[in-house]
Amino acid sequence: MKLIIVESPTKAKTISRFLGKEYTVESSSGHLRDLPKKKISVDVENNFKPTYVAIPKAKKKITELKKIVQSSNEVILATDEDREGEAIAWHIVHILDLSKNSKKKYSRIVFHEITKSAIENALENPRDIDIKLVNAQQARRILDRLVGYKLSPLLWKKVKMGLSAGRVQSVAVRLICDREEEINKFKPQEYWNIEADLSKSGEKDKPFIAKLAKKEGKSITKLGIKNKNESDKILTDLENANYKVVDIKRKEVKNSPPPPFITSTLQQVAIRNLGYSAKQTMMLAQQLYEGIEINGKSEGLITYMRTDSYNLAKTATSSIKSFIEKEYGKEYSLAIPRFYKKKSKNAQEAHEAIRPTDFKRNPESIKNHLESRRYRLYNLIWKRTIACQMREALMDSTSVDIEANKYTFRANGSIVKFDGFSKVYLGDKGIFKEAILPKLDLNEILELIKLNSTQHSTEPPARFSEASLVAALEKYGIGRPSTYAPTLSTIQDRGYVENIDKRFHPKEIGTLVNKILKEHFPNIVDIEFTAQMEEDLDLVAQDKKNWVKTLSDFYDPFIKNIKKKEKELSKKKLTEEETDKKCPKCGKPVVKKLGRFGKFYACSNYPDCKHTEPLEEEKKEKEKINEKCEKCGSTLELKMGRFGKFLACSKYPDCKNTKPFTISLNVACPKCKKGEIVEKRTKKGRNFYACNKYPKCDFALWQKPTGKKCPKCANLLVYAGKNKSKCSQKECAYEKENTENNTNKKT
């Protein structure tokens, strides 16, 4: 009997159906051994030799596998083909006592997809374990262990217990904190846009828009019209002007399809288009890769999902071409396959991009076999892969310059000439919107319907979403495909950042830790240094750099700095800020401290004086509270807990009554007519809006109500982005641009 070992039970089930009775397929259920949690277990004096132990929860599995190995003639290791999978295979060899010198023969096989042909081809072409990949994985694991075990205790002493630092997570937190600093420092600038609603003579029912572009032949920049006075001056200059067509340019524009998905782009598009988190995306992709039950058989639907290669196998491009020609026609297919360059010079391993294993298996044909989230992700992958091998979409683009006195307006239009790949995949945001202009002639005089001058202001850079943070990490070369999702989870679990309305906000503890690391351990959060470290690990995987020397080059200066900073910071109180306030009890200076639930004022003479008081903004909030405890009639006070602010009885601990702290919007509840809508937060930090009579009334909304009613159905309107509102009911499609307060109109 031949024993095949994989990581996952689902993967084992899928593979087993392709093989004969001479094979038994078992799973290791992930890693079998690792560095122990409670010890550093790296001998830095002996070439960074690690001490691995069996993972406690894997001991039963190890016993089971050892028994099966005894009755097997050959062991075949079929773990994933990346560094992590290679390391798992290497650990299996050691923990099951397999070796080349023993009577028990073992080999290693790899495959991009879990299909019969791929498995059979892998079995025909076994290889040895790639020790280069193992060394790269070991170096990464040891490096992260050294950083965590040497730096984290310092944070425990100087900030609070439970904190951690890491090469990738600390840089991710820095990106978020740096962005917050940019936002706080940002000063908005006012600017105005002027547009003309025009039409051909006698065709006022067919208007089109032209934007002011030039004055006396010079382009007007975005901030060119700085205030209302300048805008009004232009409107005055345009009184009684003739609008004459002075230039018409037509050209054909090609839109190329995006490349097939790699790990980072799949996460980004799934976050934006499907609303999945990076972690959820990878979980669903793993399920599609390992196998889905279809007609009683487990089928692997996509190729391996941890990859940074855009490569597609020749058999795949050939299969796509045949499918396109059959389903859409030869005019949509390419004569020669389209190949995409690797995302970066560090793109690793010989993986393919993420693609379906069988292109004939279109999403609709298997929809009934897929849970809705899996279906939507498979549909996204299938369409993008098909589209990448289709012809470009062609657009007829027209640009018209219209002269009015000394000013020039420009109108742009486009018409889809050939839909090409957009027949299958519109792009990540839906890129083909026709803007049709009427047929215009040179020197033609147009009719002005109205002039619109609109006030705007520049906006600060947006906070990172999961999608944009993954894109930033990839851009800077921080982390690798397998690390993006865990990193995003870790920085939230540690309490460094919070995800509010799908945007990352740094928490006070995250800002403080980032400040400490930037000031005292700059290499740990330095983007270039961390990216170079990733490149060094790639060179280890390519056998171009020694893994021990790579660790030594990092560790020697790192540990010297740790020892230096331990002495330097021993007497500093990093969680305190000086203030000009004096303690009302003892007269000593008052400091601003960072506590378990945020910042507060405290006497610097602690523990002799234990005076504390809330910050000014919290005092103002507390002064507004005029509620009585329902149980004992005492005053309710504002408190801070692990899930945010709440109200508690001032007679605690005699009375332990608490209730949520809410912010009233002064909007009557449309359901019960008795309560009012208040702002609340979920435990995960997401804002929502609900009736304050809950649980008697369960009315709730995710979007903030405007206080106005929909003119179509009388339900509440909610904010739907900048200067826009829409009906809170999905069934009603009412939307409105809110421009009444910032638009001047001149006819």
N, C-alpha and C positions, 0 to 999 in steps of 0.2 A: 504494500500500500504506500502511496505517495501522499505526504501531508503538505498542504498549502496553508500558510499562515498570512492573514491580512489583519488590518487594524479593527475593522468594523463588522459587527454581525450582519448588517444589511449588505455590505459588500461581499461577505462570505456567501450569503444566500444567493446573490445574483451570479457570482462566479461559479458556484457549484452546479447550476443548471446547464452550464456549457460543457461540463466535463463528464467523463465516463466513471464507472464504478471503481476504477483503480485509484481514484483521487478522493481524499477527504479534505474539506476546506474548513478551517477553524479561524476564529478571530482572537486577537490579543486584547481586544477592547481598549485600544490605545497603548500608551507607554506601560512597560512592565517594571522599569526601574528608572531612577532619577537621583539627583542630589537630595539628601535628606533635608527636610524643612527646618529643623532646629539647629543645624550646624552648618558652618560655611563649607566644610568638606572639600576644600581645594588647598593642596599643599603648594603654596607659592614658592617655597624654597626648593621644591623638587619638580621643576618644569611644569608647575601648575597642575600636578597630577590630581584628577578628581577621584573622589570615593563615592561610587554609586551604590545605592541600596534598592532592594525591592520595594516598590510602592505598596504600602499596607493594604489598600483595597484590591491590589492585583495579585496578592499571594495565593488566593484560591484558584485563580486562573492559571498561575504558573504551575501549581500542582497538577491541574487538569492537563495542561499542555505537555508536561514532562511524561505523564502516563501514555499519552497518545504517541509521543515521539518514540517511546520504547517499542511500540508495535509497528512503527513505520520504517520502510526501506530507505526513504529519501525525504528530506525536508526542503520545501521550496518557499522562500520568503518573498511575498508579493505585496509588501507595504507600498505606500505612495512613493512616487519617484523623485520627490524633492528632498532637500537636506533633512527635514524632519523625519520623513519616511525612511530614508537611508539610515538615520541614527536609530530608529526603532528596530529596524532589521538587525543592525549591529548589536544592539542591546539584547535582542532575542537570542542571537548566537551565543552570547556570553552567559545569559541567565539560564538557558536550557542546556548548557555545556556542549554545544555543537562546536566543532573545529575541523579544520582540514586534515588534521592528523588522526582523527578518530575514525572508527568504522562507519559512523553515521555520515552519509553524504548529504551535503546541503548546497543549495544554489540560490541565486537572486534573480528575480524577473521583474520587469517594469512594463507598464502600458499606460497610454494616454486616456483610454476609454475602456469601459467594462462592456465589451461586446465579444461575441464568440471568436470572430476573426482576430481581434486584438489579443485575446487570451491565448489562442492557439499559436499565434506568431511569437508571443513572449515565451511560451514553453519551449518553442523550437530554438530560441536564442537566449539561453540563460547566461548570466555573467556573475562575476564576483562582486562582493560588496565594494562600493566605491569609497575608499577610505578618505579621499580628498573631501567629499561631501560630509562624511562623518566628522572629520576634523573641523570643518567650517561650522557645523552645528555645535560641536563641543566648545569651540572657541566662543561662539555667541552665548551659549548657556553659561559658561564660566565667567565671561565678561560681565553679563548681567548679574550673576551671583555676587561677584566682587563689588560691583557698584552698589548693589542693594544692601549687602551685609556690612559694608564699611561706611557708607554714607547715611543710610537710614537711621542707625542709632544716634547719630549726631542730631538729626532732626527730632528724634524722640526727646532728647535731653533739652534742646533749645526751643522747641515749638510744642509738640504734644505727641503722645504715643499713637502708634498705628499708622504713621505717615511712611511714605516710601519715596525713593528716588530711583530713576531708571533712565538709561540712555535715550530711549525713544519717547517714553511717556513724559519726561521732563521737558523735552524739546516741544512736544505737542502742547503742553501747558504754557510754555513760553510764547508760542505763536498766538495763543488765545489771549494771554495777558498783554502782550505787545499790541495786539489789535485793539484791546480795550483802552490802552493808553492813547493810541491814535484817535479813537472816538472821543475820549475825554478832552483831548487837546484841540479837537477840530473846531474851527470857527466857520460857520456857514456864510456863504456869499450870495447876495441877491443877484438875480439876472432875469431878463424878460425875453420871451419869444414872441415874434409877430408872424401870424399866418393870414393868408388871404383865401377866402372861399370864392372860387372863380367858376365861370361856366362859359361855354361857347355862346355867342349871341343868340338869344331866343331859346336857350335850353337851361333855364334856371332850375329845372327839376333834375338835372344831371350835374350837380356840382362836383368839383375836385379841389384838393387843398394844395396850396403852394406856400413854401416857407421862405421867409426873408433870408437871403444868403449873402448879399453884397451891398456895399454902399460905394458909389463912384468907382466901381470895378474892384474894390478891395473886399476880401472875405470878412464877414462878421463872425467872430469866434463865439463859442458858447457863452462866455461871460461878456460879450461885446456890448450888450445893452444892460447897463448896470442898475438902473432904477426907473421908477415910474415917469419921472421928468423926461428922461431920454426916450422912453417909449412913447410918451405923448407927443414929443417933438417930431418923431418919425411919423406918427399918425397924422399930425398937422401937415407935414411935408407931402403926405400922400393924398391930401384932399384934392378932389377933382382930377386925379391922375388917370392917364390912359394905361391899360395893361396890355402890352404888345409882346407877342412871341418873337424873341430875337435869336433863339438857338434851339435846335432839336438834335439830340444825339441818340442813336439807337445802336445797341450791340447785343450780341448773344452771350449770355452768362452761363457757365457750366457750374453745377453744384455736384461735388463728388460725395459718395457715401462715406460715412465714418467707418473706421476699421472695425474688425470683429472685437468682441469684448476681451479684455484682460481683467484681472481681479479688481484693480482700482477703478477702472471705468464701469465695470458692472455694478460695483457698490455705489458709485456716484449717480448713475442713471436710475438705478433701482430706488435710491433715496429720493431723488427729485421726482421721478415719474410715478412710482408705485407707493411711495411713502414708507418703504421698509427701512429699518436701521441697517447699518453695515453688518452688525452681528446677525440679524435676522436674514439678511441676504445670503450670507455665507452658510448659514444653517440650511436654508432651502436649497441652495446650489449643491451642497454636500448630499442632500437627499436625492436630488435629480441625478447626481453622478453615481451614487452607490446603487441605486435601483428603485424603481417604482413598480408596484404590482399592476400588470396589465394583462387581462384575460387569463389570470391564474399564474402568470409568469413574471418574475422580477426582471425589469429591463433598465439598464443604465441609459439615461436619456441625453446626458451631456458629457463632454470630456472633462478632464481634471480642472478644478475651478481655482487653483492657486497657481497663477502663472503671470509673468510679465512679458510674454512673447506674443507677437501678432501673427506668428507663423500658422499657416494652414497646410495640412498634408496635401500632396498632389491628388490622392484619391478623393479627398474632400472637395477640392475645387472642381474636379471632374464631375463628381456627383452633383454638386450645386449647379454646374453649367447645364447638365442634362435636365435637372428639375426645372430650371428657369425656362429653358426652351420649350419644354412640354407644357408647363402651366401658364406662361406669360407670352411666349413667342420668341423667335430668334432675335428680334430687334432689341430685346431687353438683355441679351447675354453678351459676354465679352469674348472676343476672338482669342485673347491671351489672358490667363488668370491675373487678377490684380493682387500684387503682393505688397505688404506694408512693412516698413522698417521697424526694427525694435524700438521700444519707447526710449530706452537709454542705453548707454554703453555698458551698464551693469546688468542688463536684462540677463537673467540666469537660467540655467537648466534648459534642456532641449525640448521644452513643452510646446504644445500647440496653444493657440488662443482657445477661449471657451466657445465651444460650438456644439450643435446637436450631433448625436452619434449616427442618426439616420434622418436625412433631410426629407424623405418621403413621409416621415411621421410628423405631419403638420399639427400645430397646436389644437385645431378644432377636432381632428380625428381622435385625439386622446383626452379631450377635455373632461369627459365623464369619469376618467380614471385618476384625475388629478384634483387634489384639494385646491381651492381657489387661489391661494397664494402661490402654490407651486405652478399652477397653470399660467398665472400672469408673468412669473419670472421666466418660465420656459418659452412663452410666447415672445417675450422681449429678446431672449437669446436667439431664438429661431429666426425671427424677422431681421435682426441686425446682421446675422451671419449670411442669410440669403442676399440681403441688400448689398453687402460689401463686394459681391461679385456681379452686380448688375451695372448697366450703363449709367452714366451721369444723367442727372435731370437737366434739361435745357430751358432757360428762361429768356424771353425777349424783353430786354430792359430798355426803357425810354427815360431820358432826362430832358426836361424842357425848361429853358431859362426865359423868364418873363420880365420885361423892363417896365418900371413905373417911375417916372421922373428920374432921379439919380440913384434909384434902388433897383436891385435885381432879386426876384423871387424864383425859387426852383421847385418844380413839381416832378416827382418820380413815379413811374409806373412800371409794372412788370406783368407779364402773362406767361403761364406755363406752356412751353412749346412742345416738350416731350417729358412725361413724368418720370421716366427712368426708374431708379431705385425707390423713388418716393411712392411708387405703386404698392410697395411692400412696407417700407419703413420711412416715416416722415422726418426722422431725426429726433434728437433728444427733447426738443421743445416744440416740434411742429414748425418747420422752417419755410413752408411754401404758402405764402399768403399773397394772392393776386391783388394788385392795386391797379385797376384799369383806368387809363386816361382816355379821354375822347380823341378822335383823330384831329390833330392840330396842324396848322400850316404856318410857315414863316411869315412874320409881319401881320399875323392875324390879331385883331383887337378883341380882347375878352371882356366879359361883363364881371364887375365886382359885385358879389352878393353881400359880403361883409368882411371887415377886418377884425381879427381877434388878437389882442395883446394879453399875454398870460404871464403872471409872476411866478417865478420859481426860486429855489435856493439850492445851492450845492449841498450834497448829503455826505456824511462821514462814511468811511469804508464800512461795509456790512460785517457784522459779527460772523464768525465761522459757523456754517452748518456742518453736519456730518460729511456731506458730499464735498464741500469746499475744503474742509480740513484734510480729508483723504487726498484730495488733489494737491494740496500744499505739501503734505508729507512726501508724496510721490515726486513732485516737482523738485524738491530740495534733496531727494535721495535719502530720506529718513525712513528707516524700517524697510520691510519687504512685504510682498503680497499677503503672507500669512500673519503679519503683525498688525495690520491696520485696524481690523475689527476689535481684537483684544485690547489694543491701546486705547481706543475710544471708550471701551467699557471701563478700563482701569482708572482713567483720570476722573471718571464720574463716581466710581465706587469709592475712591479714596477721598472724595469730597473736595477735590481741587476745583472742579468746574461743575456747572449745572446746565442742563439743557432746558431752556425756557422757550416755548413756542418755536421749537426746532432750531434754536440758535444757542451756541455755547457762550455762557457768561462765566467769568472767573469768580470763584467765591473768595472770601477774605483770606482763608487759609491757603488757597492756591496762589493768590497774589503774594502773600508773605513768603511762602516756600520758594516761589520763582525769584523773588527779590534776593533771598539768601543765596540761592544757587548762582544767580547772575553775578553777584558781588564776590562770592568766596570760592565758587567752583565753576568758573566760566566755561571750561571745556565741556562740562556735562550738559550744558544747555546751548552750547555753540552749534549753530546749524552746520557750518562748514566742517567743523571737527567731527561731528557725529556722522555726517555724510561720508567723510573720508574713512571713518571707522567701518562703515558699511562696505565701502569699496575694498578695504583691506580684507574683510571677511570673504568677499567675492573672489579676491585673488587667492585666498587660501583654498577655496572650492575649486579653483582652476590649477592648483598646485604651483602657483607662481609666488607664493609667500608662505613662510613657515608659521604655523599657528601658535607655537610657543613664543616665538619672537614677537609676533603681533600682540600677544597678551602682555609680554614683558615691556614692550615699548609704551603701552598704555599704563600699566599698573605701577611701574616704578615712580614716575612723577606724580601719579594720582595718590599713592599712599603717603608720599612725603608731604603733599599738600594737606591731606586729611590730618596728619599728626600736627602740622603747623597750625591748622585752623582750630583744632581741639583746644590748644593752649590759648590761641588768640581770642576765641569766643567764650572761654570758660567763665569770664566775669560779665559778659554782655547779656543783657536781657532783650532778646530779639523780638519778643512779642509785645514790647512796650514802646510807646511813643511819648515824648515829653510834651507837656502842655503848660500854659501860663496860669492854670487854675490852682487854687489852694484848697486843701481839705478843710471843710467846715468844722470838723471835730478836733483835729490836732494841729492844723495849720501847715502841715507838710505839703510838698508839691503833689498834685494829682497827675497821674499818667493815664494814657489811653491804652487799655490792654485788650488783647485778643483772647477771648475765652472760648469755651466749648461751643457756644451758640452765637458767636459774633463779638463785636467790639463793645466795650463799656469803659466808664471811668472808674478808677480805683486809687486809693491812697498809696503813695510810694512807700509808706511806713508799714506796709503789711509784713508780717502778721500782727505787729503790735497794734495797728489800727486797721480795722476791717471795713472801713467805709467804702461803699460803691454807689454809683448812680448811673442812670442810662445816658446815652448820648443825646444831644439837643434835639435831633430829629425824632428820636423815640419819645422824648419828653413831650413834644408837641402832639404826637400821636396819642400818648396816654392822657393828655389833657382833654382830648376830644371824646374820650370814652366816658359815657355817663350811664352805664348800665349797672343794674343790680343783680345779684346772685338770685336765681330762681329758688334755691334751696334754703338760704338763710337770710337773704335780704341785704347782705353786705355788698360793698363796692367790688366790682370786677376789675382786675388789673391786667395789663398787657404783659405777656411772658414770651420768651423765645424757647422753642423746643427743637428737636431734631428734624421736624418736618416744617419748621417755620414758626410764625407768630400764632399765639392763641390767647384766649382770655381765661383767667383763673381767679377763683375767689380770694379776696385779700385776707380771709381768715384761715388760709391753709397753715398748718395741716388739720385744724379742727374741721374745716369744710374743704373737701377735695373736688368740688364742682369745677368743671372746665367746659369751654365751648369754643368753636372755631372763631378766629378773628377774620372778619370780612370787611370789604370796602363797598359801601353802597354806591350805586350808579344813579340813584334817584329815578329809576325806571320802574313803572308798575308791572307786576307779573301779569302777562296776558292770559295765563291759564286759570289761576285761582282768583284773580282780581283783588286779593287781600294783601299779598306780600309784595316785596320789591326785589329787583334783581341786584345781587351782590357779586363781587369778584372773589373767587376762591382759587385754591391751588391743589392739584393732586399731589400724592406723595412723591411722584417723580418730577415735580416742579412745573407741571404744565398748568397754565391759567385756564379757568373756565368760568362760566357765568350762570348762576342758578338762583332760584327763588329762596328767600330767607325763611320761608315757612316749611322748608324740608324737615322731616319726611312727609308732612301732610301734603305738600305739593312737590312733585318731582320734576318740574320744568327746569331745563338746563340747555345751555348753548356752549359751543367751543369758541365761537367768535363774539367779540364785544358788541353789544347792541348800541345803536346810535340814539335810541330814545324816540325815533320816528317810526311811523307805520308805513307798510308797503301800500302804494296807491292801487295796486292790482288786487291784493287778497287781504289787506289789513293786518297781516302778521308783522312782527318786528323786523325792521331793517338792521343789518349788522355791517360793521366795517369790513371791507374786502380789499384792503391795500390802500396805498396813498391816494387820497382824493376820490375814493370809490366806495360805494355801499351797495348791498344787494339784499334780497329777501332771505330771511332765515329759513324758509321752507324750500327744500330741493325741488319740489314739484312746481314751484313758481320761479320762472327764469328772470325775474325783474332785476335789472342792474342799473345803477345811476352813477354818472361822473359828478362829483361834488366840486364844482368850479365856480359857484355863485360868488364867493368872497374874493377870488383872485383873478377875475377876468374882466377886462374892459372890452366893450364891443363898439365898433364904429361902422355905421353903414354908409 
